[in-house]
């Protein structure tokens, strides 16, 4: 699969296939019902990928005309460096593609635009129970040691 796998920027014609991946990704993280992730959020997220003024971007992994995965990343400023940081916010592959290089290809595809934007690093987070994904992450990156805290306001 690796040789015929294409990682590319999402296009507007990808919306139906991207939506299926997006819904499965959100279900994976327990955002199954409509109240957890409103349609307005999904529609706005999709539109941001095509707005040149937005720092948010999307890539998809395609094999034989079928989308197998997605990644979304964004650029932001930091108080500790001059260049932009690149945050890989979402990463998802269909279950049948896991362990076959799709996730790795999506992560590595973010490195090029990060370098072009002057970002010295790409970083991401995952849930502590996502042990299968962490096997890959431990191979391609270093754990930072930081814990993420969150509070709804």
Buried (B, 14 or more C-beta within 10 A) or exposed (E): EEEEBEBEEBEEEBEEBBEEBBBBBBEBBEBEEEEEBEEEEBEEBBEBBBEEEEBBBBBBBBBEEEBBBBBBBBBEEEEEEEBBBBBBBBBBBBEEBBEBBBBBBBBEBBBEBBEEBEBEBBBBBBEEEEEEBBEBBEEEBEEEEEEEEEEEE
